[in-house]
Amino acid sequence: MNIKTSRIITLLAAASAVAAVLGSCAKEAATENNASEKRFFDSWIRLNHPSAQRTTLGAYIVDDQPGTGETVTGEDTFILARYTVTDLEGNITSTTSEELAKQLGTWARSKYYGDQVLLNNTSYTEAGLLDIIKGMKVGGTRRGVIPGWLNVKTGYDTAEEYLKNCTGENAVYTITITGKTDDIYALEVEQLEKFTDEYMDGVDSTMYGYYCKQLVAPSDTTEIPVDTTYYINYTGRLLNGQVFDTTIKDTAKVYGIYSESKTYKPIQVNMSSEYTEITIGSDNDSNGVTGSTVVDGFSYTLSKLRKYQKVICAFYSVYGYGYSGMGAAIPKYAPLSFTIEYVDKPEN
């Protein structure tokens, strides 16, 4: 994994991702396919869960262990949850549980396990899933069955519209609500405050959602000139300590993310007058492209780094990967931490 910029940091910026899934809601195909699919699904429910509770849109709740926290309502913006998904035959297709992944033999050290942020909006989260968790309390667990035409992300209002227009895969969710918030960024800052108290000697933020602590003093406090280059080693982590990227081979091996296809050595930083235009790496091919952009929290730290200085920074997802996350390693709305050190240019 690299740290190329993902500048999707608001709900509106996720529109392109939403558009990609709207293809699963094509009226002619859905109308033709769902008639038989609904007969099968209804028969399966009657046979396996005859006493299941039907939701407003037509998913089914088959088990409910109430929580004791606040109730999830349609007015909540962000819901934190952990879940395991199976098909109707009971085969596990997805889980946020590290323990279960290890039992299944699917665990990967490079993958994030734990709380996931769900946006309480059917344009961003599967309609059937939101229908199942409606009315749950924080700390509660439900198991619900979602028909394929509800296992989609699109903003219809009625069960009939989903049935007529959408297709997808049937799924059984076992989901636990771990929290909710209307201000995900404030929640991230709370997490960062705890992290900096424990690992950065309680350093104060220099701007909202950004923290930096010096680990090794620079040999020269002069600003690094614009339009020059220097070299760094870095290691990127989630706040739980999970490493998702590094330039250091031994670190990659220790944290289980080593790849033989990657070259581990200090990487070039290409300075610019604007920190958002700083890039790392180089490409000497004929097209003249030089370097890759990086997330804003990383590039801001590079703009402040001095010769042979070593720092640790941490920042909320507005300066990171925001709503989009990055692959399996960095979830949505994840604060990040980087250890960065100015080093000598590597020998070829």
C-alpha positions in Angstrom: 0.0 0.0 0.0 1.1 3.5 -0.6 -0.1 6.8 0.9 -1.5 8.4 -2.3 -4.1 11.1 -1.5 -7.8 10.3 -1.2 -9.5 13.7 -0.9 -13.0 12.3 -0.3 -13.6 13.8 3.1 -17.3 14.8 3.0 -20.5 13.0 2.3 -20.9 14.8 -1.0 -17.6 13.6 -2.1 -18.8 10.0 -1.9 -21.2 10.6 -4.7 -19.0 8.8 -7.3 -18.9 5.7 -5.2 -22.7 5.7 -4.8 -23.1 6.1 -8.6 -21.1 2.9 -9.1 -23.6 0.8 -7.1 -26.7 2.3 -8.7 -26.2 -0.1 -11.6 -27.6 -2.8 -9.3 -30.9 -1.1 -9.5 -32.1 -1.6 -13.1 -35.8 -1.8 -13.4 -36.3 -4.2 -16.2 -33.8 -6.8 -15.0 -35.0 -6.5 -11.4 -38.7 -6.8 -12.2 -38.0 -10.0 -14.2 -35.6 -11.6 -11.7 -37.1 -10.6 -8.4 -40.5 -12.4 -8.9 -38.8 -15.8 -8.6 -36.3 -14.5 -6.1 -39.0 -13.2 -3.8 -40.8 -16.6 -3.9 -37.6 -18.4 -3.0 -36.8 -15.9 -0.2 -40.3 -15.9 1.3 -40.2 -19.7 1.3 -36.8 -19.8 3.0 -38.0 -17.4 5.7 -41.2 -19.5 6.4 -39.2 -22.7 6.5 -36.2 -21.5 8.6 -37.6 -18.6 10.6 -41.4 -18.7 10.7 -41.6 -16.4 13.7 -39.1 -13.7 12.4 -40.1 -10.1 12.6 -40.6 -8.3 9.3 -39.1 -4.8 9.0 -40.6 -1.9 7.2 -38.9 -2.6 3.9 -39.1 -6.4 4.1 -36.0 -7.6 5.8 -36.4 -10.0 8.8 -35.1 -9.9 12.4 -34.6 -13.4 13.6 -32.8 -12.8 16.9 -32.6 -9.7 19.1 -30.4 -9.2 22.2 -31.3 -5.7 23.4 -28.6 -3.2 24.5 -28.7 -0.8 27.3 -27.4 2.3 25.6 -29.0 5.0 23.5 -31.4 4.1 20.8 -30.5 4.3 17.1 -33.0 6.5 15.3 -33.4 7.7 11.8 -32.0 11.1 12.9 -28.6 9.7 13.8 -25.9 10.5 11.3 -23.2 7.9 12.1 -23.5 4.5 13.6 -20.5 2.4 14.9 -20.9 -1.3 14.5 -19.3 -4.7 14.3 -20.8 -7.5 12.2 -20.5 -10.9 10.6 -22.2 -11.6 7.3 -23.2 -15.0 5.9 -25.2 -16.3 2.9 -28.4 -18.2 3.4 -26.4 -21.5 3.6 -24.5 -20.1 6.6 -21.2 -19.6 4.8 -19.4 -16.5 6.2 -18.7 -13.9 3.6 -17.4 -11.1 5.7 -16.6 -10.3 9.3 -15.2 -7.4 11.4 -14.1 -9.9 14.1 -10.4 -10.6 14.3 -11.0 -13.7 16.5 -13.5 -15.2 14.1 -11.3 -14.5 11.1 -8.4 -16.3 12.8 -10.7 -19.3 13.5 -11.8 -19.3 9.8 -8.2 -19.1 8.6 -9.0 -15.8 6.7 -7.2 -13.5 9.1 -4.7 -11.1 7.6 -2.4 -8.8 9.6 -2.8 -6.1 7.0 -6.6 -6.0 7.4 -8.4 -3.8 9.9 -10.8 -5.5 12.3 -13.0 -3.6 14.7 -15.6 -0.9 14.7 -16.9 0.2 11.3 -18.6 3.5 10.7 -22.0 3.3 9.0 -23.6 6.4 7.5 -27.3 6.4 8.4 -28.4 7.0 4.8 -29.4 4.5 2.2 -27.3 6.2 -0.4 -24.2 5.1 1.5 -25.2 2.0 3.5 -27.4 -1.0 2.4 -31.1 -0.2 2.9 -31.9 -3.5 4.4 -29.1 -3.2 7.0 -30.3 0.2 8.1 -33.8 -1.2 8.3 -32.6 -4.0 10.6 -30.7 -1.8 13.0 -33.4 0.8 13.4 -34.5 1.0 17.0 -31.5 -0.9 18.4 -29.8 0.3 21.4 -26.0 0.7 21.8 -24.6 -2.5 23.1 -27.3 -4.6 21.5 -26.9 -7.4 18.9 -29.4 -8.4 16.2 -29.4 -11.1 13.6 -31.3 -10.2 10.5 -31.9 -11.6 7.0 -31.8 -9.2 4.1 -33.2 -10.1 0.6 -31.0 -9.2 -2.3 -33.2 -6.3 -3.5 -32.6 -4.6 -0.2 -28.9 -5.4 0.0 -28.1 -2.3 -2.1 -27.1 1.3 -1.5 -29.7 3.6 -3.1 -32.3 6.0 -1.8 -35.7 4.5 -2.6 -38.5 5.1 -0.1 -40.7 2.0 -0.3 -40.4 -1.8 -0.3 -42.1 -2.0 -3.7 -39.6 0.4 -5.3 -36.7 -1.8 -4.1 -38.4 -5.0 -5.2 -39.1 -3.6 -8.7 -35.8 -1.9 -9.3 -33.0 -3.5 -7.4 -31.1 -6.8 -7.4 -28.3 -8.0 -5.1 -27.2 -11.0 -2.9 -29.3 -12.3 0.0 -27.4 -11.9 3.3 -27.7 -12.7 7.0 -26.2 -10.0 9.3 -25.3 -10.5 12.9 -24.6 -6.9 14.0 -23.6 -5.3 17.3 -24.0 -1.5 17.7 -21.0 -0.1 19.6 -21.8 3.6 19.4 -23.4 6.4 17.5 -22.6 10.1 16.9 -23.8 13.1 14.9 -20.2 14.5 14.8 -17.7 11.8 13.6 -14.9 14.3 13.6 -15.4 15.2 17.3 -15.3 11.5 18.0 -12.0 11.1 16.1 -10.5 14.0 18.1 -11.5 12.3 21.3 -9.7 9.2 20.1 -6.7 11.3 19.2 -6.6 13.0 22.6 -6.4 9.5 24.2 -3.7 8.4 21.8 -1.6 11.5 22.3 -1.9 11.3 26.0 -0.6 7.7 26.0 2.0 7.8 23.2 2.9 11.5 22.6 3.2 12.8 26.1 -0.1 14.7 25.9 1.2 17.1 23.2 -1.3 19.8 22.3 -2.8 20.1 18.8 -1.4 22.8 16.6 -4.6 22.9 14.5 -7.8 21.1 15.0 -7.4 17.4 14.6 -3.6 17.6 14.1 -0.8 16.7 16.6 3.0 16.5 16.2 5.8 15.6 18.7 9.5 15.8 18.1 11.4 12.6 18.8 14.9 13.6 17.6 16.0 17.2 17.3 17.1 18.5 13.9 20.8 19.2 13.1 19.6 22.4 11.4 16.4 24.3 12.1 16.5 26.1 8.8 13.5 25.5 6.6 14.1 23.1 3.7 14.0 25.2 0.5 11.1 25.0 -2.0 11.8 23.0 -5.2 14.5 20.9 -3.5 14.4 17.2 -2.5 15.3 15.3 0.6 14.8 11.7 1.9 12.7 10.2 4.7 11.8 6.9 6.3 8.3 6.6 7.6 5.9 4.2 9.2 2.1 4.7 9.1 -0.2 3.3 11.8 -3.8 3.2 12.8 -4.4 4.4 16.4 -4.7 0.7 17.5 -1.0 0.3 16.5 -1.6 -1.6 13.3 1.0 -0.7 10.7 -0.4 -0.2 7.2 2.7 1.2 5.4 6.4 1.6 5.9 9.7 2.2 4.0 11.6 0.0 6.5 11.9 -3.7 5.7 12.3 -5.0 9.2 9.2 -3.0 10.3 7.2 -4.5 7.5 8.3 -8.0 8.4 7.6 -7.5 12.1 4.1 -6.2 11.4 3.3 -8.8 8.7 2.9 -6.5 5.7 6.2 -7.3 4.0 6.0 -7.7 0.2 8.8 -9.0 -2.0 7.5 -6.8 -4.8 8.2 -3.6 -2.8 11.5 -1.9 -2.5 12.2 -0.8 1.2 14.4 2.2 1.4 14.2 5.9 2.1 11.9 7.7 -0.2 12.4 11.1 -1.9 10.4 14.1 -0.8 9.8 16.8 -3.5 9.2 20.1 -1.7 6.8 22.7 -2.9 5.6 26.2 -1.8 2.2 24.7 -0.9 2.3 21.7 1.5 -0.7 20.1 -0.4 1.5 20.0 -3.5 4.4 18.2 -1.9 5.0 14.7 -3.4 7.0 11.7 -2.6 9.0 9.3 -4.8 10.2 9.9 -8.3 9.6 8.6 -11.8 12.2 9.1 -14.4 10.3 7.7 -17.3 9.6 9.6 -20.5 6.3 11.2 -19.5 8.1 13.3 -16.9 5.9 12.5 -14.0 7.6 13.0 -10.7 6.3 11.7 -7.4 2.9 10.9 -5.9 0.7 13.1 -3.8 0.1 12.2 -0.2 -2.7 12.8 2.3 -2.7 16.3 3.8 -1.7 15.4 7.3 1.4 13.7 6.0 2.4 16.4 3.6 1.8 19.1 6.2 4.3 17.3 8.5 6.8 17.1 5.7 6.5 20.8 5.2 7.6 21.4 8.8 10.3 18.7 9.0 13.9 19.9 9.4 17.2 18.3 8.5 17.7 14.9 10.4 14.7 15.6 12.6 12.4 12.7 13.6 8.8 13.3 14.6 5.6 11.4 15.3 2.3 13.0 14.0 -1.3 12.1 14.4 -4.3 13.6 12.6 -8.0 13.0 12.0 -9.5 11.7 8.8 -10.1 15.2 7.3 -6.3 15.2 6.7 -6.3 11.5 5.8 -8.5 9.2 3.8 -11.9 10.5 5.1 -15.1 8.7 4.1 -13.4 6.5 1.6 -10.7 4.8 3.8 -8.1 2.9 1.9 -8.5 -0.8 1.0 -8.9 -3.3 3.8 -6.3 -1.7 6.0 -7.7 1.8 6.7 -11.4 2.0 7.5 -13.7 5.0 6.9 -13.1 8.0 9.1 -9.8 6.6 10.6 -7.4 8.9 12.4 -3.8 8.1 11.4 -0.3 8.3 12.9 3.0 8.5 11.2 6.6 8.4 12.4 8.8 10.3 10.0 12.5 10.7 10.0 14.8 12.8 7.7 17.6 10.6 6.5 20.5 10.5 4.1 19.9 9.8 0.4 20.1 6.0 0.0 22.9 4.5 -2.0 21.9 2.9 -5.3 
